[in-house]
Amino acid sequence: MPANTRETLHYHSLARQFFFMTKGTAIFYVEGEREVVNEQQGILIEPMVKHYIANETSEPIDFLLVSQPDNDSTNDRTDCE
């Protein structure tokens, strides 16, 4: 994820998502709360939870994302912004 970028606030009706940071530090905004997730740490986002990931650093970050069920097949993302 490029430096100084972010997703839009959204939620998934069905998908449970696990993010694992492989490089850098991400900021997750989960139901209005700020969560710092450092390299080699992860965060689980349950269905129906409003969230977004942000890279508030000057360097790119990398992460793995596992969604179950797969978001592409269920098309369950709802944007809130």
C-alpha positions as CSV (number, residue, x, y, z in Angstrom):
1,M,0.0,0.0,0.0
2,P,1.6,3.3,-1.0
3,A,2.7,5.9,1.6
4,N,0.0,8.3,2.9
5,T,-3.0,6.5,1.5
6,R,-6.1,4.9,2.9
7,E,-9.2,2.9,2.0
8,T,-12.7,4.2,2.4
9,L,-14.7,3.3,5.4
10,H,-16.7,0.1,4.7
11,Y,-18.0,-3.2,6.0
12,H,-18.6,-6.7,4.8
13,S,-21.9,-8.4,5.3
14,L,-20.5,-11.9,5.3
15,A,-16.7,-11.8,5.1
16,R,-14.4,-12.2,8.1
17,Q,-11.0,-10.6,7.2
18,F,-7.5,-11.2,8.7
19,F,-4.8,-8.7,7.8
20,F,-1.1,-9.7,8.6
21,M,1.6,-7.0,8.2
22,T,4.7,-8.2,6.4
23,K,6.3,-4.8,6.0
24,G,5.8,-1.6,7.9
25,T,3.0,-0.4,10.2
26,A,-0.6,0.1,9.3
27,I,-3.3,2.0,11.1
28,F,-6.8,0.4,11.2
29,Y,-9.8,2.4,12.0
30,V,-12.3,-0.1,13.4
31,E,-15.7,1.2,14.5
32,G,-14.1,4.6,15.1
33,E,-11.2,3.3,17.2
34,R,-7.6,3.7,16.0
35,E,-5.6,0.4,16.1
36,V,-1.9,0.3,15.3
37,V,-0.7,-3.0,13.7
38,N,3.0,-3.3,13.4
39,E,5.1,-5.6,11.2
40,Q,4.6,-9.3,12.0
41,Q,1.3,-8.5,13.7
42,G,-2.2,-9.1,12.5
43,I,-5.8,-8.0,13.1
44,L,-9.1,-9.8,12.6
45,I,-12.1,-7.9,11.3
46,E,-15.5,-9.6,11.8
47,P,-18.4,-9.2,9.4
48,M,-20.6,-6.1,9.8
49,V,-17.8,-4.1,11.4
50,K,-17.0,-0.7,9.8
51,H,-13.3,-0.3,9.1
52,Y,-10.5,0.8,6.9
53,I,-6.8,0.5,6.7
54,A,-4.5,3.5,6.4
55,N,-0.8,3.9,5.7
56,E,0.1,7.1,7.6
57,T,3.8,6.7,7.0
58,S,6.1,8.0,4.3
59,E,7.1,4.4,3.2
60,P,5.0,1.7,1.4
61,I,3.6,-1.1,3.6
62,D,2.8,-4.7,2.6
63,F,0.3,-7.1,4.1
64,L,-1.5,-10.3,3.5
65,L,-5.2,-10.4,3.5
66,V,-7.3,-13.5,4.0
67,S,-11.1,-13.2,3.5
68,Q,-13.6,-15.9,4.2
69,P,-15.8,-16.2,2.3
70,D,-14.0,-14.6,-0.6
71,N,-15.2,-11.1,-1.2
72,D,-15.0,-11.3,-5.0
73,S,-17.4,-14.2,-5.1
74,T,-19.9,-12.8,-2.5
75,N,-19.6,-9.1,-3.5
76,D,-20.5,-8.1,0.1
77,R,-18.6,-4.9,0.5
78,T,-20.6,-1.8,1.4
79,D,-18.9,1.6,1.3
80,C,-19.9,4.1,4.0
81,E,-18.3,7.2,2.6
